[in-house]
Every structure is written in structure tokens, then in C-alpha cells.
Amino acid sequence: MVETAALVRRRLDAAPGTADSAVLAQLREQGATDYLASPLVFSDGTIHAATWATKQPGGFAEEDIAAIETIVTPLARVAEIRAAQRVASTLLDAYVGHHAGERILSGRIRRGDTQTIRAAIWLSDMRGFTALADRLAPAQLTELLNRYFDCQIPAILERGGEVLKFIGDGLLAIFPIGDDAGIAASCAAGLAAALEARAAIADLAVAERVRFGLGLHVGEVLYGNIGSGNRLDFTCIGPAVNLVARLEKLAGRLGRTVLGSAAFAVHSENALMPVGAFRLPGIRGTQRVFGLDDEG
């Protein structure tokens, strides 16, 4: 059918053919008497299929087949639209995350189309990446980065988080606070993901030792489209994001893996312990910082 763009018919109330597929055998066992495969020709010329079966004695009547053929062309248009929507949704999920993808598909694509949301915020970074990039071949570096991100992304997604952006070897993610998940639940999800990612990276079997740092904070972020002209990025910005970025850098200076803000730590059920008070670049006042007890 794909090769000829012609309707294919197999009578199932006759003796099985030697080339019958498993599907036809199953339909025959279920009492089907006739089978049709109609070509759905998309606007780009590709051929897809709609299949039909009946248990009617004697199979499809000629008027049945004629009726089916009258709806094949409009069905192809509908199927093409649905297929395009599915592809777009899958691509957007892969590149910008599920919730951002839903917003984009719903038409929220104008520059400045943003909303303020509350979320636990994750910003991680690989330590010594510049030196690794100088030392490794491009293919090796790409493989290392992919395996490194594999240690973090499943832990984030499995707990309701959303990965917003890769910044070289950095990763920005959020755990939104909504009706179904309060602030404590979002922070707990972020911390649990951090612990899982830390363990996975420590166990990463690669030639180069991989270390990472992570900042965790909770607060309001501006979430939406930011950019110039026809090139937009769906991301989050704001003072809360600036703070979590400073925490990640501080973790590197202190030789720690995970640091959290006071606002985040209060919901950690004592999993994060006081590290000290620090003045962070670009952040007003002194910030109390908390870390994992086993890294003290």
C-alpha cells in the first residue's frame, strides 16, 4: 500500500495466505471476515494508513468500501494535523520541557508573555569543565556531558521538576509550587533529586573524575518568553534565580556539592545544616547558607 498508494484488501473468511501477518491472524481468530488498509496521503507526499475490519458475513459490501473511500481524503487531513501536533508536542517536551511546551503550543509565544510563579529552583554546574574541554576530543566531551546529565535529569523529572535550560555544562530546573504540591513538597522533591544526582555522579564510571556543584533556593521567578525579534527563549529569571546561581558558585569555593538558601533549608527537615553567613556578589545583605551534614 505504501509503495502503490492503493487500497489493500484481504478476505479473512477464506483460507489464510502464506504472507498473512500476525495482525490478520489475530483478526481471523476474533471472527473478522474482511480487512482493508486505506492509504492516507499527507500533504508532503508521505503515505500513512487507516485500517478497517468487519465481522459481517461475506465481508465488506461494495457500498461499504465506497463509503470508506469517500472519507479517506478528509481523514488524511485530520490525521496529518493530529500527527503534526504530536510531533510538535514531543519536540517541545524534549527541548523546553512539558509545561513550557504546553504554554507554547497554546499560543503563548509573544515576547514578554510571562507570569510570576513560585518554585524550588535548581542550578547545577560541572566542576573543571573548561579543563576537560581542553583535554578531551569533542566526541568524548559530548559523551561525558550526556552521561553527566543522565545522572541528574531523570531524578528531576521523576519528582515533578522541569528542566528549563542547559547552559553548557550547567542545568537550570524548577519544581513548581502549585495547588497539588506545596512549598515543603517542592523543596523535598528538589533535595531528594539532588541526593540522587550526587550519588549517581559519584558512581559515574568514566575515565575522567566528574564533580559537580548545586545551588537550591525557593522563591518567585518570572517564567515565560524572553528574547529579541523572532528568537525567543522560554526560561525563568529574577532575584531568586540570581541567588541560586551565587549559591552554586559558593559551593565550588567551599568545596561542597550542595548548598541551599535559608528559605529552602527551613523545609529540608534538618537534612541541610548551617554552613555560615556570606555576602554574595550582587545580592543585598548577608545570606545564611546551608549544606549537607556529610560534607561538613
C-alpha positions in Angstrom: 0.0 0.0 0.0 2.8 2.4 0.9 4.5 1.6 -2.4 1.4 1.9 -4.6 -0.9 4.3 -2.7 -3.6 1.8 -3.5 -6.2 0.2 -1.1 -5.3 -3.2 0.1 -7.9 -5.8 0.8 -7.6 -9.3 2.5 -10.6 -11.6 2.8 -10.4 -13.3 6.2 -13.2 -15.8 5.7 -11.1 -17.6 3.1 -8.0 -19.8 3.7 -5.1 -17.9 5.2 -2.4 -16.8 2.7 1.2 -17.6 3.2 2.1 -13.9 3.5 -0.6 -13.1 6.1 0.7 -11.0 9.0 0.2 -11.7 12.7 -2.5 -8.9 12.8 -4.5 -10.7 10.2 -4.3 -14.0 12.0 -5.5 -12.3 15.2 -8.4 -10.7 13.5 -9.3 -14.0 11.9 -9.3 -15.6 15.3 -11.6 -12.9 16.6 -14.1 -13.6 13.9 -13.3 -10.9 11.4 -14.3 -11.7 7.8 -12.6 -8.9 5.9 -9.8 -6.4 6.2 -9.0 -3.1 4.4 -6.0 -0.8 4.5 -6.6 2.6 3.0 -3.7 5.0 2.1 -3.7 8.3 3.9 -1.7 10.6 1.7 -0.3 13.6 3.6 0.4 17.0 2.0 4.2 16.2 1.9 3.5 13.1 -0.2 4.2 10.6 2.6 1.7 7.7 2.8 0.2 6.5 6.1 -2.7 4.1 6.7 -6.1 3.7 8.1 -7.2 0.1 8.6 -10.7 -1.4 8.8 -12.1 -4.8 9.7 -15.6 -6.3 9.8 -17.3 -9.4 11.2 -20.1 -9.1 8.7 -20.8 -12.3 6.9 -19.4 -12.1 3.4 -17.1 -9.2 4.4 -17.4 -5.6 3.2 -20.1 -4.9 0.6 -19.1 -2.8 -2.4 -21.1 0.1 -1.0 -19.2 -0.2 2.3 -15.9 0.1 0.5 -17.2 3.1 -1.5 -18.4 4.8 1.7 -15.0 4.3 3.3 -13.2 5.7 0.3 -15.3 8.9 0.5 -13.9 9.7 3.9 -10.3 8.8 3.3 -9.2 12.2 2.0 -10.7 14.3 4.8 -9.5 11.7 7.3 -6.0 12.2 5.9 -6.1 15.9 6.6 -7.3 15.4 10.2 -4.7 12.7 10.8 -2.0 14.9 9.4 -3.0 17.7 11.8 -3.0 15.4 14.8 0.4 13.9 13.7 1.9 17.3 13.4 0.6 18.3 16.9 2.0 15.1 18.4 5.4 15.7 16.8 5.4 19.3 17.9 4.5 18.3 21.5 7.2 15.6 21.5 9.8 18.1 20.3 8.8 20.8 22.7 8.9 18.3 25.6 12.4 17.4 24.6 13.7 20.9 24.1 11.9 23.2 26.6 10.1 20.8 29.0 6.5 19.6 29.2 4.9 22.6 30.9 6.7 25.2 28.8 5.8 23.2 25.7 2.1 23.2 26.6 2.3 27.0 27.0 4.0 27.4 23.6 1.5 25.2 21.9 -1.4 27.1 23.4 -0.1 30.2 21.7 1.9 31.9 24.5 4.7 32.8 22.1 4.8 36.6 22.3 7.9 38.3 23.7 7.3 39.4 27.3 4.5 36.9 27.7 5.4 35.9 31.2 3.9 35.0 34.6 5.2 35.0 38.1 5.3 31.6 39.7 6.7 30.2 42.9 9.1 27.3 42.7 12.0 25.5 44.2 15.0 26.3 41.9 17.9 24.1 40.9 21.1 25.3 39.3 24.0 22.9 38.9 27.3 23.0 37.2 30.2 20.6 36.4 33.4 21.5 38.1 36.6 21.8 36.0 34.6 21.7 32.7 36.9 24.2 30.9 40.0 22.0 31.6 38.1 18.9 30.4 37.1 20.7 27.2 40.7 21.5 26.5 41.8 17.9 27.2 39.1 15.7 25.6 38.2 15.2 22.0 34.8 16.7 21.0 33.2 13.3 20.8 34.5 12.2 24.2 33.4 15.5 25.8 29.9 15.2 24.3 29.6 11.6 25.6 30.8 12.7 29.0 28.3 15.6 29.2 25.4 13.3 28.1 26.2 10.8 30.8 26.6 13.5 33.4 23.2 15.0 32.6 21.7 11.4 32.6 22.7 11.4 36.3 20.5 14.5 37.0 17.6 14.8 34.6 15.7 11.5 35.5 16.0 12.4 39.2 14.4 15.8 38.5 11.7 14.7 36.1 10.6 11.7 38.3 9.9 14.2 41.1 7.8 16.6 39.1 10.6 19.0 38.2 11.1 20.7 34.9 14.4 21.2 33.1 14.3 24.6 31.6 17.8 25.2 30.2 21.2 23.7 29.6 23.9 26.4 29.8 27.0 24.5 28.5 27.6 22.1 31.4 25.1 23.9 33.6 21.5 22.9 34.2 18.6 25.1 35.3 15.4 23.4 36.6 12.4 24.2 38.7 10.0 22.3 40.9 6.8 24.4 40.6 4.7 25.1 43.7 1.1 24.7 42.9 -2.2 23.5 44.3 -1.1 19.9 44.2 2.4 20.5 45.7 3.0 23.0 48.5 6.3 24.7 49.2 7.5 21.9 51.5 6.8 19.2 48.9 8.6 21.1 46.2 11.6 21.6 48.3 11.6 18.0 49.4 11.4 16.9 45.8 14.4 19.2 44.9 16.5 17.9 47.7 15.7 14.2 47.0 16.6 14.8 43.4 19.9 16.4 44.5 20.8 13.5 46.7 20.1 11.0 43.9 22.1 13.0 41.4 25.0 13.4 43.7 25.1 9.6 44.3 24.8 8.9 40.6 27.6 11.3 39.6 29.8 9.8 42.3 29.3 6.4 40.8 29.7 7.5 37.2 32.2 5.1 35.6 34.2 7.3 33.3 37.9 7.9 32.7 37.7 11.5 34.0 36.5 12.1 37.5 33.4 14.2 37.4 32.5 16.6 40.2 29.5 19.0 40.3 28.0 21.8 42.4 24.4 22.6 43.0 22.5 25.5 44.4 19.0 25.2 45.8 16.6 28.0 46.6 12.9 28.7 46.7 11.0 31.8 45.7 9.2 33.7 43.0 10.5 33.7 39.4 9.4 35.3 36.2 8.6 32.4 33.9 8.0 32.9 30.2 9.3 34.3 26.8 12.3 36.5 26.8 14.4 37.4 23.8 14.8 39.6 20.8 12.9 39.8 17.5 11.9 36.4 16.3 14.3 34.4 18.6 12.8 33.7 22.0 13.8 31.6 24.9 11.4 30.1 27.4 13.1 30.4 30.8 12.9 31.9 34.2 14.6 35.0 35.6 14.6 37.1 38.7 16.3 37.7 42.0 15.6 34.2 43.2 17.5 32.8 40.1 20.4 35.2 40.8 20.6 33.9 44.3 20.7 30.3 43.4 23.4 31.0 40.8 25.6 32.6 43.6 25.0 29.6 45.8 26.2 27.2 43.1 29.4 29.3 42.7 29.9 29.4 46.5 29.6 25.6 46.7 32.6 25.5 44.4 34.7 27.9 46.5 33.8 25.9 49.7 34.5 22.5 48.2 30.9 21.4 48.7 28.4 19.7 46.4 25.1 21.0 47.5 24.2 24.4 49.1 20.8 25.7 49.9 19.4 29.0 51.0 17.8 29.7 54.3 14.4 29.8 52.6 15.0 26.4 51.1 16.6 24.8 54.2 13.7 25.6 56.5 11.7 23.0 54.5 14.5 20.3 54.4 13.6 18.6 57.7 17.2 19.2 59.1 18.8 17.5 56.1 20.6 20.8 55.4 22.7 22.2 58.3 24.2 25.7 58.7 27.4 26.4 56.9 27.7 30.1 57.7 26.7 33.6 56.6 28.1 35.0 53.4 28.0 38.1 51.3 27.2 37.0 47.8 28.1 39.2 44.7 25.1 41.2 43.6 22.9 40.0 46.4 21.8 42.5 49.1 22.7 41.7 52.7 24.3 38.7 54.3 22.9 35.3 53.3 22.7 32.3 55.7 23.8 29.2 53.7 23.1 25.6 54.5 24.7 22.4 53.3 24.6 18.6 53.6 25.9 17.4 57.0 28.1 14.7 55.5 30.0 17.4 53.5 30.9 19.4 56.6 
